[in-house]
Amino acid sequence: NAGVTQTPKFRILKIGQSMTLQCAQDMNHNYMYWYRQDPGMGLKLIYYSVGAGITDKGEVPNGYNVSRSTTEDFPLRLELAAPSQTSVYFCASSYGGAREKLFFGSGTQLSVL
Amino acid sequence: GENVEQHPSTLSVQEGDSAVIKCTYSDSASNYFPWYKQELGKRPQLIIDIRSNVGEKKDQRIAVTLNKTAKHFSLHITETQPEDSAVYFCAALRTNSGGYQKVTFGTGTKLQVIP
């Protein structure tokens, strides 16, 4: 049982490039989330999903896209990367219902130069 | 939407002293309030949580209190130790009319325990 797995751990992008951050969980969780954490700041919700085929925007969705074709995977797509997207990205999952505990991945540190 | 405010942003205490971190939330429909601890360079991990039908919960040196009327909740750490040094996040969860759960985090408190 690996929990929540994120790849890559580090990435440097040039302005205008695109990339996909991968997130997978093996706990059969319904809910999956993407957060970004800027230096010295809290966690801002980008997108979340309540199950395969269902996604919704969080607080800061601009510049990102997500999909949830399976229960296990929840990739985050960055199109036309900008310096403002330099951040640490955390994927998280939870079962939902009365089991709200979030399990976080180890994070992806992204720099856009 | 929900707004969670957290204070203080930084907190330094002497080893053995107590630490208190406070959060307020705006949405009275929020019904679950977890606290996460994030050590430097690590992922956040749940340390304690409380539901809206409970006023206080304790787990060894950590306790959380909830005042639903005032819409605030607090984390209390007693007999602090150097390994308590970390960033602590409060959060509030609500379930919307569609049955979907949404978690909103506070901005975090950096706790430093001085040996």
gemmi code that builds the backbone of each chain (N, CA, C; Angstrom):
import gemmi

chains = {
    "A": [
        ("ASN", (0.856, -1.199, 0.000), (0.000, 0.000, 0.000), (0.886, 1.241, 0.000)),
        ("ALA", (1.019, 1.900, -1.168), (1.940, 3.021, -1.296), (1.314, 4.327, -0.839)),
        ("GLY", (-0.023, 4.414, -0.710), (-0.660, 5.665, -0.324), (-0.858, 6.556, -1.545)),
        ("VAL", (-0.409, 7.810, -1.433), (-0.524, 8.780, -2.520), (0.867, 9.007, -3.112)),
        ("THR", (0.975, 8.749, -4.393), (2.266, 8.869, -5.077), (2.218, 10.009, -6.078)),
        ("GLN", (3.181, 10.919, -5.972), (3.280, 12.050, -6.879), (4.584, 11.975, -7.660)),
        ("THR", (4.498, 12.296, -8.920), (5.707, 12.447, -9.727), (5.546, 13.620, -10.683)),
        ("PRO", (6.633, 14.334, -11.027), (7.978, 14.171, -10.469), (8.097, 14.872, -9.122)),
        ("LYS", (9.234, 14.752, -8.460), (9.485, 15.455, -7.192), (9.962, 16.876, -7.437)),
        ("PHE", (10.692, 17.075, -8.496), (11.212, 18.394, -8.849), (11.091, 18.584, -10.357)),
        ("ARG", (10.857, 19.843, -10.747), (10.829, 20.115, -12.187), (11.073, 21.604, -12.388)),
        ("ILE", (11.867, 21.891, -13.429), (12.077, 23.273, -13.844), (11.501, 23.427, -15.245)),
        ("LEU", (10.639, 24.397, -15.418), (10.020, 24.664, -16.713), (10.413, 26.036, -17.213)),
        ("LYS", (10.423, 26.176, -18.507), (10.583, 27.506, -19.082), (9.195, 28.107, -19.291)),
        ("ILE", (9.136, 29.415, -19.277), (7.868, 30.117, -19.504), (7.258, 29.637, -20.816)),
        ("GLY", (5.978, 29.302, -20.774), (5.279, 28.869, -21.973), (5.251, 27.366, -22.189)),
        ("GLN", (6.106, 26.627, -21.453), (6.088, 25.172, -21.596), (4.871, 24.592, -20.873)),
        ("SER", (4.583, 23.338, -21.183), (3.478, 22.634, -20.540), (4.003, 21.382, -19.861)),
        ("MET", (3.263, 20.918, -18.866), (3.642, 19.660, -18.233), (2.444, 19.103, -17.457)),
        ("THR", (2.555, 17.840, -17.138), (1.526, 17.183, -16.347), (2.143, 16.649, -15.068)),
        ("LEU", (1.555, 17.000, -13.939), (1.938, 16.436, -12.653), (1.061, 15.213, -12.406)),
        ("GLN", (1.717, 14.112, -12.093), (0.982, 12.873, -11.907), (0.666, 12.634, -10.433)),
        ("CYS", (-0.501, 12.079, -10.173), (-0.897, 11.699, -8.822), (-1.683, 10.406, -8.895)),
        ("ALA", (-1.320, 9.462, -8.068), (-2.026, 8.185, -8.012), (-2.179, 7.754, -6.560)),
        ("GLN", (-3.338, 7.159, -6.254), (-3.551, 6.623, -4.908), (-4.095, 5.199, -5.026)),
        ("ASP", (-3.697, 4.363, -4.068), (-4.082, 2.955, -4.122), (-4.953, 2.575, -2.929)),
        ("MET", (-5.653, 3.570, -2.373), (-6.481, 3.327, -1.194), (-7.974, 3.291, -1.532)),
        ("ASN", (-8.285, 3.339, -2.820), (-9.681, 3.333, -3.284), (-10.458, 4.534, -2.743)),
        ("HIS", (-9.758, 5.668, -2.644), (-10.405, 6.875, -2.144), (-11.273, 7.507, -3.217)),
        ("ASN", (-12.394, 8.077, -2.794), (-13.277, 8.758, -3.743), (-12.769, 10.158, -4.074)),
        ("TYR", (-12.316, 10.861, -3.027), (-11.947, 12.259, -3.191), (-10.453, 12.412, -3.482)),
        ("MET", (-10.168, 13.284, -4.430), (-8.773, 13.650, -4.683), (-8.690, 15.159, -4.872)),
        ("TYR", (-7.566, 15.718, -4.441), (-7.397, 17.170, -4.420), (-6.010, 17.542, -4.953)),
        ("TRP", (-5.947, 18.730, -5.541), (-4.665, 19.348, -5.835), (-4.576, 20.681, -5.103)),
        ("TYR", (-3.480, 20.829, -4.343), (-3.204, 22.073, -3.644), (-1.871, 22.633, -4.127)),
        ("ARG", (-1.731, 23.936, -4.037), (-0.432, 24.554, -4.214), (-0.060, 25.283, -2.926)),
        ("GLN", (1.223, 25.261, -2.628), (1.731, 25.910, -1.424), (2.877, 26.823, -1.813)),
        ("ASP", (2.624, 28.111, -1.754), (3.664, 29.090, -2.043), (4.532, 29.273, -0.800)),
        ("PRO", (5.783, 29.713, -0.956), (6.706, 29.817, 0.186), (6.104, 30.587, 1.358)),
        ("GLY", (6.104, 29.979, 2.525), (5.599, 30.630, 3.726), (4.096, 30.822, 3.755)),
        ("MET", (3.416, 30.181, 2.833), (1.962, 30.369, 2.750), (1.226, 29.063, 3.015)),
        ("GLY", (-0.086, 29.183, 3.050), (-0.923, 28.013, 3.282), (-1.189, 27.236, 2.010)),
        ("LEU", (-2.124, 26.325, 2.105), (-2.487, 25.446, 0.996), (-3.707, 26.012, 0.278)),
        ("LYS", (-3.547, 26.262, -1.000), (-4.648, 26.777, -1.804), (-5.170, 25.659, -2.711)),
        ("LEU", (-6.472, 25.463, -2.709), (-7.075, 24.399, -3.497), (-7.170, 24.801, -4.963)),
        ("ILE", (-6.634, 23.953, -5.841), (-6.660, 24.243, -7.272), (-7.894, 23.585, -7.916)),
        ("TYR", (-7.958, 22.274, -7.777), (-9.083, 21.478, -8.282), (-9.311, 20.321, -7.341)),
        ("TYR", (-10.521, 19.779, -7.383), (-10.782, 18.569, -6.650), (-11.723, 17.675, -7.440)),
        ("SER", (-11.793, 16.425, -7.009), (-12.632, 15.450, -7.693), (-13.311, 14.570, -6.650)),
        ("VAL", (-14.577, 14.292, -6.876), (-15.327, 13.467, -5.922), (-15.496, 12.036, -6.418)),
        ("GLY", (-14.954, 11.779, -7.597), (-15.027, 10.432, -8.149), (-14.662, 10.467, -9.611)),
        ("ALA", (-14.490, 9.308, -10.194), (-14.112, 9.239, -11.609), (-15.127, 9.986, -12.458)),
        ("GLY", (-14.620, 10.861, -13.310), (-15.462, 11.617, -14.227), (-16.043, 12.899, -13.657)),
        ("ILE", (-15.769, 13.174, -12.368), (-16.341, 14.372, -11.738), (-15.225, 15.220, -11.157)),
        ("THR", (-15.101, 16.449, -11.664), (-14.106, 17.378, -11.135), (-14.744, 18.745, -10.947)),
        ("ASP", (-14.124, 19.550, -10.097), (-14.636, 20.903, -9.873), (-13.495, 21.812, -9.485)),
        ("LYS", (-13.698, 23.122, -9.734), (-12.669, 24.109, -9.459), (-12.573, 24.396, -7.969)),
        ("GLY", (-11.363, 24.726, -7.571), (-11.126, 25.202, -6.220), (-10.962, 26.710, -6.219)),
        ("GLU", (-10.071, 27.201, -5.341), (-9.880, 28.651, -5.188), (-9.039, 29.266, -6.303)),
        ("VAL", (-8.059, 28.503, -6.833), (-7.088, 29.073, -7.783), (-6.936, 28.184, -9.015)),
        ("PRO", (-7.982, 27.990, -9.814), (-7.917, 27.045, -10.932), (-7.286, 27.579, -12.217)),
        ("ASN", (-7.136, 28.902, -12.326), (-6.686, 29.477, -13.601), (-5.288, 29.002, -13.965)),
        ("GLY", (-5.147, 28.547, -15.204), (-3.861, 28.081, -15.697), (-3.644, 26.589, -15.523)),
        ("TYR", (-4.664, 25.905, -14.984), (-4.562, 24.469, -14.722), (-5.768, 23.730, -15.283)),
        ("ASN", (-5.560, 22.456, -15.551), (-6.659, 21.576, -15.930), (-6.449, 20.217, -15.294)),
        ("VAL", (-7.564, 19.527, -15.049), (-7.475, 18.197, -14.455), (-8.419, 17.251, -15.192)),
        ("SER", (-8.205, 15.987, -14.945), (-9.114, 14.955, -15.426), (-9.111, 13.827, -14.415)),
        ("ARG", (-10.153, 13.053, -14.387), (-10.220, 11.912, -13.464), (-10.935, 10.778, -14.194)),
        ("SER", (-10.158, 10.066, -14.988), (-10.739, 8.972, -15.773), (-10.833, 7.676, -14.973)),
        ("THR", (-10.028, 7.567, -13.912), (-10.087, 6.387, -13.044), (-10.130, 6.831, -11.593)),
        ("THR", (-10.502, 5.939, -10.713), (-10.497, 6.262, -9.277), (-9.089, 6.547, -8.786)),
        ("GLU", (-8.100, 5.870, -9.355), (-6.730, 5.942, -8.830), (-5.969, 7.201, -9.230)),
        ("ASP", (-6.213, 7.729, -10.419), (-5.349, 8.764, -10.978), (-6.035, 10.120, -11.090)),
        ("PHE", (-5.253, 11.162, -10.807), (-5.790, 12.529, -10.866), (-4.669, 13.454, -11.327)),
        ("PRO", (-4.365, 13.481, -12.611), (-3.272, 14.317, -13.102), (-3.657, 15.788, -13.183)),
        ("LEU", (-2.655, 16.639, -12.979), (-2.834, 18.092, -13.059), (-2.013, 18.593, -14.237)),
        ("ARG", (-2.662, 19.282, -15.138), (-2.014, 19.769, -16.351), (-1.784, 21.267, -16.253)),
        ("LEU", (-0.537, 21.671, -16.525), (-0.206, 23.088, -16.621), (0.019, 23.423, -18.090)),
        ("GLU", (-0.755, 24.328, -18.597), (-0.588, 24.780, -19.972), (0.054, 26.170, -19.945)),
        ("LEU", (1.005, 26.404, -20.793), (1.636, 27.722, -20.898), (2.121, 28.211, -19.526)),
        ("ALA", (3.098, 27.514, -18.980), (3.582, 27.808, -17.636), (4.024, 29.261, -17.499)),
        ("ALA", (3.718, 29.835, -16.314), (4.087, 31.218, -15.997), (4.852, 31.235, -14.678)),
        ("PRO", (5.711, 32.252, -14.455), (6.459, 32.329, -13.192), (5.560, 32.285, -11.957)),
        ("SER", (4.332, 32.774, -12.079), (3.404, 32.767, -10.945), (2.991, 31.355, -10.527)),
        ("GLN", (3.302, 30.383, -11.355), (2.980, 28.997, -11.028), (4.136, 28.278, -10.324)),
        ("THR", (5.199, 29.013, -10.054), (6.275, 28.458, -9.241), (5.740, 28.203, -7.838)),
        ("SER", (5.812, 26.972, -7.395), (5.187, 26.605, -6.126), (5.499, 25.143, -5.822)),
        ("VAL", (5.069, 24.705, -4.654), (5.086, 23.278, -4.342), (3.648, 22.777, -4.470)),
        ("TYR", (3.483, 21.710, -5.213), (2.160, 21.165, -5.473), (1.972, 19.869, -4.700)),
        ("PHE", (0.866, 19.805, -3.976), (0.528, 18.600, -3.225), (-0.771, 18.019, -3.755)),
        ("CYS", (-0.730, 16.735, -3.976), (-1.936, 15.979, -4.262), (-2.376, 15.332, -2.955)),
        ("ALA", (-3.675, 15.202, -2.753), (-4.189, 14.564, -1.549), (-5.429, 13.755, -1.893)),
        ("SER", (-5.750, 12.820, -1.034), (-6.962, 12.026, -1.253), (-7.619, 11.709, 0.077)),
        ("SER", (-8.906, 11.410, 0.012), (-9.638, 10.971, 1.198), (-10.763, 10.052, 0.757)),
        ("TYR", (-11.233, 9.251, 1.698), (-12.313, 8.332, 1.349), (-13.631, 9.063, 1.181)),
        ("GLY", (-13.839, 10.089, 2.020), (-15.100, 10.818, 1.990), (-16.070, 10.270, 3.018)),
        ("GLY", (-17.255, 10.794, 3.031), (-18.221, 10.387, 4.028), (-17.725, 10.777, 5.407)),
        ("ALA", (-17.775, 9.846, 6.340), (-17.317, 10.128, 7.697), (-15.818, 9.926, 7.853)),
        ("ARG", (-15.143, 9.580, 6.783), (-13.681, 9.392, 6.817), (-13.043, 10.501, 5.996)),
        ("GLU", (-12.885, 11.656, 6.666), (-12.440, 12.847, 5.943), (-10.930, 13.054, 5.957)),
        ("LYS", (-10.197, 12.239, 6.670), (-8.747, 12.444, 6.792), (-8.112, 12.497, 5.416)),
        ("LEU", (-7.296, 13.543, 5.210), (-6.568, 13.702, 3.961), (-5.218, 13.012, 4.043)),
        ("PHE", (-4.887, 12.281, 2.996), (-3.570, 11.681, 2.865), (-2.864, 12.448, 1.747)),
        ("PHE", (-1.703, 12.986, 2.065), (-0.980, 13.809, 1.104), (0.123, 13.018, 0.417)),
        ("GLY", (0.383, 13.417, -0.833), (1.575, 12.943, -1.510), (2.780, 13.717, -1.009)),
        ("SER", (3.963, 13.372, -1.504), (5.198, 13.989, -1.008), (5.493, 15.328, -1.653)),
        ("GLY", (4.694, 15.737, -2.621), (4.840, 17.061, -3.204), (5.704, 17.101, -4.456)),
        ("THR", (5.440, 18.101, -5.287), (6.251, 18.381, -6.474), (6.692, 19.831, -6.393)),
        ("GLN", (8.000, 20.044, -6.386), (8.516, 21.414, -6.365), (8.726, 21.854, -7.808)),
        ("LEU", (7.961, 22.852, -8.224), (8.010, 23.325, -9.606), (8.530, 24.753, -9.660)),
        ("SER", (9.495, 24.959, -10.525), (10.000, 26.310, -10.777), (9.786, 26.649, -12.247)),
        ("VAL", (9.235, 27.825, -12.488), (9.029, 28.294, -13.861), (9.925, 29.515, -14.073)),
        ("LEU", (10.877, 29.373, -14.988), (11.868, 30.435, -15.179), (11.781, 31.036, -16.577)),
    ],
    "B": [
        ("GLY", (-17.744, 31.357, -0.444), (-17.215, 30.109, 0.057), (-16.637, 30.274, 1.447)),
        ("GLU", (-16.110, 29.193, 1.963), (-15.542, 29.183, 3.310), (-14.242, 29.988, 3.348)),
        ("ASN", (-14.042, 30.677, 4.473), (-12.808, 31.417, 4.712), (-12.292, 31.033, 6.095)),
        ("VAL", (-11.062, 30.587, 6.157), (-10.473, 30.174, 7.434), (-9.285, 31.076, 7.743)),
        ("GLU", (-9.347, 31.746, 8.881), (-8.247, 32.606, 9.318), (-7.522, 31.953, 10.486)),
        ("GLN", (-6.208, 32.065, 10.464), (-5.382, 31.382, 11.468), (-4.392, 32.358, 12.068)),
        ("HIS", (-4.242, 32.292, 13.405), (-3.324, 33.177, 14.115), (-2.665, 32.429, 15.285)),
        ("PRO", (-1.411, 32.733, 15.599), (-0.541, 33.682, 14.888), (0.105, 33.016, 13.685)),
        ("SER", (0.819, 33.769, 12.879), (1.514, 33.188, 11.746), (2.839, 32.552, 12.184)),
        ("THR", (3.441, 33.099, 13.248), (4.634, 32.491, 13.822), (4.504, 32.499, 15.336)),
        ("LEU", (5.115, 31.502, 15.972), (5.011, 31.362, 17.420), (6.280, 30.696, 17.927)),
        ("SER", (6.936, 31.349, 18.870), (8.132, 30.782, 19.502), (7.843, 30.554, 20.969)),
        ("VAL", (8.147, 29.368, 21.451), (7.935, 29.040, 22.864), (9.166, 28.316, 23.385)),
        ("GLN", (9.349, 28.398, 24.692), (10.419, 27.654, 25.329), (9.958, 26.200, 25.503)),
        ("GLU", (10.904, 25.308, 25.384), (10.606, 23.897, 25.597), (9.931, 23.704, 26.954)),
        ("GLY", (8.843, 22.952, 26.946), (8.096, 22.709, 28.170), (6.899, 23.627, 28.357)),
        ("ASP", (6.913, 24.770, 27.656), (5.766, 25.677, 27.724), (4.639, 25.169, 26.838)),
        ("SER", (3.499, 25.835, 26.935), (2.348, 25.481, 26.097), (2.287, 26.400, 24.879)),
        ("ALA", (1.650, 25.890, 23.826), (1.442, 26.678, 22.611), (-0.027, 26.601, 22.234)),
        ("VAL", (-0.577, 27.732, 21.810), (-1.982, 27.778, 21.393), (-2.076, 28.449, 20.025)),
        ("ILE", (-2.768, 27.814, 19.135), (-3.000, 28.347, 17.786), (-4.507, 28.433, 17.578)),
        ("LYS", (-4.952, 29.575, 17.037), (-6.388, 29.816, 16.926), (-6.822, 29.976, 15.468)),
        ("CYS", (-8.007, 29.471, 15.179), (-8.580, 29.606, 13.841), (-10.039, 30.012, 13.934)),
        ("THR", (-10.472, 30.809, 12.979), (-11.881, 31.136, 12.845), (-12.342, 30.740, 11.456)),
        ("TYR", (-13.621, 30.387, 11.343), (-14.160, 30.016, 10.052), (-15.438, 30.816, 9.806)),
        ("SER", (-15.847, 30.885, 8.561), (-16.964, 31.774, 8.218), (-18.263, 31.020, 7.943)),
        ("ASP", (-18.172, 29.786, 7.499), (-19.347, 29.055, 7.051), (-19.894, 28.177, 8.188)),
        ("SER", (-21.058, 28.522, 8.675), (-21.639, 27.769, 9.782), (-21.982, 26.328, 9.403)),
        ("ALA", (-21.976, 26.010, 8.119), (-22.262, 24.639, 7.681), (-21.033, 23.732, 7.784)),
        ("SER", (-19.867, 24.302, 8.032), (-18.677, 23.462, 8.208), (-18.862, 22.598, 9.436)),
        ("ASN", (-18.484, 21.328, 9.330), (-18.776, 20.410, 10.424), (-17.612, 19.503, 10.818)),
        ("TYR", (-16.451, 19.741, 10.243), (-15.294, 18.901, 10.579), (-14.059, 19.777, 10.518)),
        ("PHE", (-13.228, 19.691, 11.586), (-12.120, 20.626, 11.727), (-10.844, 19.861, 12.077)),
        ("PRO", (-10.025, 19.591, 11.071), (-8.776, 18.869, 11.317), (-7.607, 19.832, 11.492)),
        ("TRP", (-6.547, 19.336, 12.098), (-5.283, 20.049, 12.217), (-4.192, 19.164, 11.594)),
        ("TYR", (-3.384, 19.816, 10.740), (-2.299, 19.104, 10.087), (-0.963, 19.711, 10.510)),
        ("LYS", (0.027, 18.850, 10.630), (1.380, 19.271, 10.972), (2.278, 19.014, 9.775)),
        ("GLN", (3.069, 20.016, 9.402), (3.978, 19.865, 8.285), (5.397, 20.183, 8.738)),
        ("GLU", (6.213, 19.159, 8.844), (7.620, 19.365, 9.175), (8.338, 19.849, 7.930)),
        ("LEU", (9.472, 20.467, 8.132), (10.213, 21.107, 7.048), (10.494, 20.115, 5.912)),
        ("GLY", (10.040, 20.463, 4.724), (10.298, 19.629, 3.555), (9.463, 18.367, 3.471)),
        ("LYS", (8.494, 18.232, 4.367), (7.675, 17.014, 4.381), (6.228, 17.330, 3.979)),
        ("ARG", (5.454, 16.294, 3.852), (4.036, 16.465, 3.525), (3.233, 16.726, 4.797)),
        ("PRO", (2.118, 17.428, 4.695), (1.245, 17.620, 5.874), (0.666, 16.285, 6.326)),
        ("GLN", (0.540, 16.150, 7.667), (-0.049, 14.939, 8.227), (-1.041, 15.307, 9.315)),
        ("LEU", (-2.145, 14.595, 9.345), (-3.183, 14.856, 10.332), (-2.685, 14.522, 11.741)),
        ("ILE", (-2.905, 15.445, 12.686), (-2.513, 15.162, 14.061), (-3.717, 15.035, 14.984)),
        ("ILE", (-4.777, 15.769, 14.709), (-5.978, 15.681, 15.518), (-7.119, 16.323, 14.751)),
        ("ASP", (-8.328, 15.919, 15.060), (-9.488, 16.508, 14.405), (-10.661, 16.556, 15.378)),
        ("ILE", (-11.669, 17.341, 15.043), (-12.839, 17.457, 15.896), (-14.067, 17.678, 15.011)),
        ("ARG", (-15.170, 17.096, 15.422), (-16.413, 17.269, 14.686), (-17.272, 18.317, 15.385)),
        ("SER", (-18.244, 18.829, 14.638), (-19.019, 19.962, 15.141), (-19.918, 19.606, 16.313)),
        ("ASN", (-20.124, 18.328, 16.584), (-20.971, 17.943, 17.715), (-20.162, 17.690, 18.989)),
        ("VAL", (-18.879, 18.056, 18.938), (-17.985, 17.849, 20.079), (-17.332, 19.174, 20.428)),
        ("GLY", (-17.175, 19.460, 21.723), (-16.586, 20.726, 22.133), (-15.091, 20.658, 22.352)),
        ("GLU", (-14.596, 19.462, 22.703), (-13.174, 19.342, 23.008), (-12.723, 17.907, 22.760)),
        ("LYS", (-11.493, 17.778, 22.324), (-10.910, 16.452, 22.109), (-9.444, 16.502, 22.484)),
        ("LYS", (-8.969, 15.453, 23.139), (-7.590, 15.446, 23.601), (-6.891, 14.162, 23.183)),
        ("ASP", (-5.613, 14.294, 22.836), (-4.797, 13.140, 22.500), (-3.406, 13.392, 23.051)),
        ("GLN", (-3.137, 12.870, 24.218), (-1.860, 13.039, 24.912), (-1.583, 14.519, 25.123)),
        ("ARG", (-0.542, 15.091, 24.517), (-0.206, 16.487, 24.770), (-0.954, 17.460, 23.861)),
        ("ILE", (-1.770, 16.944, 22.986), (-2.462, 17.789, 22.025), (-3.959, 17.792, 22.314)),
        ("ALA", (-4.564, 18.970, 22.247), (-6.001, 19.085, 22.430), (-6.547, 20.103, 21.439)),
        ("VAL", (-7.799, 19.920, 21.076), (-8.469, 20.875, 20.209), (-9.802, 21.228, 20.842)),
        ("THR", (-10.150, 22.516, 20.805), (-11.434, 22.972, 21.314), (-12.201, 23.643, 20.183)),
        ("LEU", (-13.510, 23.569, 20.252), (-14.371, 24.138, 19.216), (-15.501, 24.924, 19.857)),
        ("ASN", (-15.682, 26.151, 19.395), (-16.805, 26.978, 19.821), (-17.631, 27.259, 18.567)),
        ("LYS", (-18.713, 26.496, 18.399), (-19.522, 26.632, 17.177), (-20.218, 27.971, 17.096)),
        ("THR", (-20.634, 28.503, 18.239), (-21.362, 29.771, 18.250), (-20.476, 30.888, 17.733)),
        ("ALA", (-19.248, 30.904, 18.211), (-18.292, 31.940, 17.818), (-17.563, 31.577, 16.527)),
        ("LYS", (-17.725, 30.374, 16.074), (-17.062, 29.861, 14.867), (-15.546, 29.966, 14.990)),
        ("HIS", (-15.029, 29.452, 16.104), (-13.582, 29.364, 16.193), (-13.167, 28.089, 16.890)),
        ("PHE", (-11.973, 27.647, 16.557), (-11.421, 26.436, 17.138), (-9.925, 26.637, 17.349)),
        ("SER", (-9.395, 25.936, 18.323), (-8.006, 26.163, 18.731), (-7.274, 24.846, 18.948)),
        ("LEU", (-5.973, 24.911, 18.700), (-5.076, 23.783, 18.971), (-4.220, 24.139, 20.181)),
        ("HIS", (-4.152, 23.218, 21.133), (-3.358, 23.426, 22.335), (-2.309, 22.315, 22.411)),
        ("ILE", (-1.064, 22.725, 22.527), (0.017, 21.752, 22.716), (0.655, 22.043, 24.063)),
        ("THR", (0.656, 21.075, 24.943), (1.268, 21.252, 26.266), (2.641, 20.587, 26.291)),
        ("GLU", (3.453, 21.036, 27.254), (4.797, 20.462, 27.445), (5.529, 20.321, 26.115)),
        ("THR", (5.634, 21.427, 25.409), (6.209, 21.379, 24.069), (7.634, 20.831, 24.065)),
        ("GLN", (7.938, 20.151, 22.951), (9.250, 19.544, 22.763), (9.823, 20.024, 21.430)),
        ("PRO", (11.137, 19.986, 21.256), (11.727, 20.455, 19.991), (11.115, 19.789, 18.762)),
        ("GLU", (10.718, 18.545, 18.871), (10.125, 17.856, 17.717), (8.719, 18.360, 17.367)),
        ("ASP", (8.173, 19.232, 18.217), (6.893, 19.868, 17.878), (7.092, 21.014, 16.893)),
        ("SER", (8.335, 21.436, 16.686), (8.619, 22.525, 15.750), (8.204, 22.108, 14.339)),
        ("ALA", (7.319, 22.914, 13.750), (6.756, 22.590, 12.434), (5.783, 23.709, 12.066)),
        ("VAL", (5.179, 23.587, 10.897), (4.074, 24.464, 10.518), (2.776, 23.701, 10.748)),
        ("TYR", (1.837, 24.343, 11.433), (0.552, 23.726, 11.732), (-0.555, 24.426, 10.932)),
        ("PHE", (-1.393, 23.631, 10.308), (-2.510, 24.151, 9.526), (-3.826, 23.698, 10.135)),
        ("CYS", (-4.730, 24.649, 10.299), (-6.096, 24.257, 10.624), (-6.875, 24.174, 9.320)),
        ("ALA", (-8.012, 23.536, 9.363), (-8.847, 23.404, 8.175), (-10.294, 23.235, 8.598)),
        ("ALA", (-11.186, 23.553, 7.679), (-12.621, 23.372, 7.908), (-13.208, 22.657, 6.696)),
        ("LEU", (-14.076, 21.721, 6.970), (-14.717, 20.940, 5.897), (-16.217, 21.122, 5.973)),
        ("ARG", (-16.817, 21.304, 4.820), (-18.270, 21.327, 4.744), (-18.713, 20.415, 3.617)),
        ("THR", (-19.914, 19.943, 3.749), (-20.517, 19.112, 2.717), (-21.593, 19.950, 2.052)),
        ("ASN", (-21.488, 20.140, 0.723), (-22.457, 21.013, 0.063), (-23.748, 20.261, -0.265)),
        ("SER", (-24.672, 20.963, -0.898), (-26.005, 20.406, -1.149), (-25.947, 19.171, -2.042)),
        ("GLY", (-24.878, 19.061, -2.840), (-24.737, 17.888, -3.696), (-24.087, 16.714, -3.004)),
        ("GLY", (-23.762, 16.884, -1.708), (-23.111, 15.815, -0.965), (-21.603, 15.816, -1.122)),
        ("TYR", (-21.068, 16.840, -1.773), (-19.626, 16.888, -2.001), (-18.925, 17.610, -0.859)),
        ("GLN", (-17.777, 17.064, -0.450), (-17.015, 17.638, 0.645), (-15.921, 18.541, 0.103)),
        ("LYS", (-15.721, 19.644, 0.804), (-14.691, 20.580, 0.390), (-13.927, 21.033, 1.620)),
        ("VAL", (-12.590, 21.001, 1.519), (-11.732, 21.357, 2.647), (-11.060, 22.692, 2.366)),
        ("THR", (-11.108, 23.613, 3.326), (-10.419, 24.903, 3.215), (-9.405, 25.006, 4.344)),
        ("PHE", (-8.172, 25.357, 3.997), (-7.093, 25.442, 4.974), (-6.855, 26.871, 5.439)),
        ("GLY", (-6.378, 26.995, 6.659), (-5.856, 28.257, 7.141), (-4.470, 28.492, 6.560)),
        ("THR", (-3.888, 29.642, 6.877), (-2.618, 30.045, 6.265), (-1.401, 29.464, 6.969)),
        ("GLY", (-1.609, 28.802, 8.083), (-0.490, 28.116, 8.740), (0.146, 28.922, 9.856)),
        ("THR", (0.676, 28.210, 10.840), (1.431, 28.803, 11.949), (2.758, 28.076, 12.061)),
        ("LYS", (3.827, 28.829, 11.980), (5.152, 28.237, 12.140), (5.504, 28.250, 13.617)),
        ("LEU", (5.556, 27.080, 14.210), (5.874, 26.951, 15.637), (7.343, 26.578, 15.801)),
        ("GLN", (8.025, 27.343, 16.620), (9.416, 27.041, 16.954), (9.509, 26.796, 18.447)),
        ("VAL", (10.001, 25.640, 18.813), (10.194, 25.304, 20.218), (11.679, 25.418, 20.515)),
        ("ILE", (12.003, 26.333, 21.422), (13.404, 26.634, 21.729), (13.880, 25.758, 22.887)),
        ("PRO", (14.937, 24.978, 22.661), (15.404, 24.074, 23.726), (15.969, 24.842, 24.922)),
    ],
}
model = gemmi.Model(1)
for chain_id, residues in chains.items():
    chain = gemmi.Chain(chain_id)
    for i, (resn, *xyz) in enumerate(residues, 1):
        res = gemmi.Residue()
        res.name, res.seqid = resn, gemmi.SeqId(i, " ")
        for name, pos in zip(("N", "CA", "C"), xyz):
            atom = gemmi.Atom()
            atom.name, atom.element = name, gemmi.Element(name[0])
            atom.pos, atom.b_iso = gemmi.Position(*pos), 0.0
            res.add_atom(atom)
        chain.add_residue(res)
    model.add_chain(chain)
structure = gemmi.Structure()
structure.add_model(model)
structure.setup_entities()
